[in-house]
Amino acid sequence: MIATLDGAIQYKGDTGAIGYPGDHALMAGLRSLADVVVMGAGTVREYDAWPDDAPPLAVVSRSLDLDFDGGVFEGGRTIVVTCGSAPADRLERARERADVLLAGETFADIGPALDELAARGLGRMLCEGGPRLLAQVAAAGWLHELCLTLSPMVIAGDAFRVLNGPDLDEPLRLRLLHAVPDGDYLFTRYAVE
């Protein structure tokens, strides 16, 4: 994840506005260590295609408001994580273009879906957001590390934070593993204690 110094993950709706090439290179490196990249539908809509050299993509969506003809769904490597109450026509379309994993009837908890991905041999998961999904991952007990780039910007406004969801039952305490400056940016890596 990337955030400005005042906690925003985007500027005027654009996550790319707070990043830079060094952060993109770091993200590519992290992807190379993962078995699967887990991403919410809103974040996936920012992509025209999914890189061939990246691990499979697991798209999490209740509504399935996705472009199933887009490049993210080419190559048959994409997994769609959704729920039984998803619109039937969109669910049928998803099944034509991806491997579909149903996570309960109403998607109240992302945990079982992550358990299923792990059972499929995809245990090293990299969650690239968005912030609602990352909050669900944390609430389900699946947040083990947080890699956060601090962007040297202050933007104010009401942009989402890195985790944007209901309060966790208990705050997670993290331990700093690495802090690497790159110009005015700071790459950090934390582990959940």
KALINMO-V284686 format. One record per pair of residues at least 24 apart in sequence whose C-alpha atoms are under 6 Angstrom apart, sorted by the first residue. I is the first residue (numbers start at 1). J is the second residue. Records with the same first field share a line. If there is no record, write none. Layout:
I: J, J
//
This chain:
1: 148
2: 148, 149, 150
3: 150, 151
4: 150, 151, 153, 154
5: 153, 154
6: 154
7: 161
8: 159, 160, 161
9: 160, 161
34: 124, 125, 126
35: 122, 124
36: 122, 125
37: 125, 126, 127
38: 126, 127
39: 127, 128, 129
40: 129, 130
43: 130
62: 86
64: 90
83: 107
111: 140
131: 162, 163, 164
132: 164, 165
134: 163
135: 163, 164, 165
139: 168
144: 191, 192
145: 190, 191, 192
146: 189, 190
147: 188, 189
148: 188
149: 186, 187, 188
150: 185, 186
151: 185
152: 184, 185
//
